[in-house]
Amino acid sequence: MLLNLTISALEAGKLKDAEKYANEMLRQAKEPGKRSWNYWTLSYYANFTLGMVALKREKIEDACKYLLAAGNAPGSPFPGSEPYMLLADELLEKGKRECVIKFLKSCSRFWKKDVCSNWIKKIESGATPELDKDKWLRRKIEKKYQNQPLK
């Protein structure tokens, strides 16, 4: 429920609400007994959301910090979970190559190691692969930021 509220607030462009919900998710993730797939989910998506909020506020270094925290979310994801790549894609476009490489290395421990490795090789060679292939979240957020479209 809280995850849905957090992502909905982000989609709606309500950055303060998204930030508030994401911080509550982090608080809940630290509660005893949450060390399960839910623990990973709360940590990963809270940090993803805080990174997107930082990015929209043009706090690029903070966005990197949250991206790395998302990639290092403790616990194990629910089988089949796939990380959102929107934040990584945006930071890569802003030249934060090392940050994105570190994130992808972290993601390779729980998600498509071959895909992550391929992207890392491309980034290291100077290419800029498109990480956010489905763009569904990007399209939703762009609607709320028509003066500042996400690329």
FIMARVEX-189034 format. One record per residue (C-alpha): residue in one letter; y, z negated, x negated. Coordinates in steps of 0.02 Angstrom, whole numbers, padded with zeros to 5 digits, always signed. Each point is the difference from the previous one (the first is absolute). Last residue first. Layout:
BEGIN
AYZX...
END
This chain:
BEGIN
K+00632+01073-00734L+00054-00143+00111P+00144+00050+00108Q+00162-00101-00020N+00117+00049+00142Q-00147+00018+00119Y-00067-00170-00048K-00093-00050+00158K-00086+00169+00019E-00039-00002-00185I-00104-00158+00023K-00119+00085+00122R-00016+00155-00108R-00037-00103-00156L-00134-00100+00092W-00092+00159+00047K+00024+00082-00170D-00184+00048-00014K+00007+00045-00185D+00099-00147-00069L-00049+00022-00182E+00078+00169-00033P-00027+00029-00185T+00150-00004-00117A-00054+00081-00163G+00051-00065-00171S-00172-00008-00080E-00009-00188+00031I+00034+00032+00185K-00141+00127+00011K-00122-00113-00092I+00045-00146+00114W-00025+00107+00155N-00174+00051-00058S-00046-00179-00041C+00057-00060+00171V-00101+00135+00088D-00155-00038-00105K+00015-00188+00031K+00003+00025+00187W+00055-00174+00057F-00038-00180-00051R+00016-00012-00190S+00092+00167-00006C+00146-00080+00093S+00048-00102-00154K+00002+00155-00110L+00102+00088+00135F+00128-00141-00002K+00015+00003-00189I+00026+00189+00006V+00132-00021+00136C+00099-00125-00105E-00015+00109-00153R+00066+00152+00095K+00153-00081+00078G+00098+00164-00002K+00077-00011+00174E-00128+00125+00067L-00136-00116-00065L+00081-00143+00092E-00005+00096+00164D-00182+00049-00024A-00050-00178-00044L+00090-00065+00154L-00083+00129+00113M-00175-00024-00071Y-00069-00114+00136P-00162-00071-00065E-00162+00052+00082S-00122-00122+00075G-00175+00071+00016P-00084-00168-00025F+00124-00139+00042P+00098-00037-00157S-00058-00123-00130G+00089-00154-00061P+00163-00011-00091A+00136+00129+00022N+00028+00080-00170G+00051+00169+00068A+00117-00085+00123A+00077-00106-00138L+00028+00158-00102L+00090+00083+00146Y+00100-00159+00028K+00064-00003-00179C+00037+00186+00008A+00106-00025+00158D+00091-00141-00088E+00041+00119-00143I+00062+00131+00124K+00119-00111+00097E+00077+00144+00098R+00002-00100+00163K-00123+00126+00073L-00108-00026-00155A+00006-00189+00019V-00057+00015+00182M-00140+00119-00053G-00054-00124-00134L+00002-00144+00124T-00110+00104+00115F-00126+00042-00137N+00000-00183-00053A-00041-00057+00176Y-00128+00140+00017Y-00099-00050-00154S+00008-00189+00021L-00046-00004+00185T-00137+00129-00021W-00073-00086-00154Y-00009-00167+00092N-00072+00087+00153W-00140+00071-00108S-00040-00183-00037R+00088-00143-00087K+00093-00064+00152G-00087-00169+00000P+00145-00098-00075E+00170+00075+00042K+00074+00114-00134A-00022+00156+00105Q+00095-00085+00141R+00155-00019-00108L-00015+00180-00058M-00013+00057+00181E+00152-00106+00043N+00097+00086-00140A-00051+00168+00073Y+00058-00053+00173K+00172-00053-00064E+00020+00157-00107A-00047+00114+00145D+00121-00095+00112K+00141+00017-00125L-00041+00183-00029K+00002+00052+00182G-00014+00187-00032A-00118+00024+00146E-00144+00051-00115L+00027-00157-00104A+00002-00108+00157S-00159+00085+00061I-00084-00028-00169T+00038-00186+00006L-00043-00021+00183N-00167+00089-00027L-00040-00111-00149L+00045-00154+00101M-00124+00050+00136
END
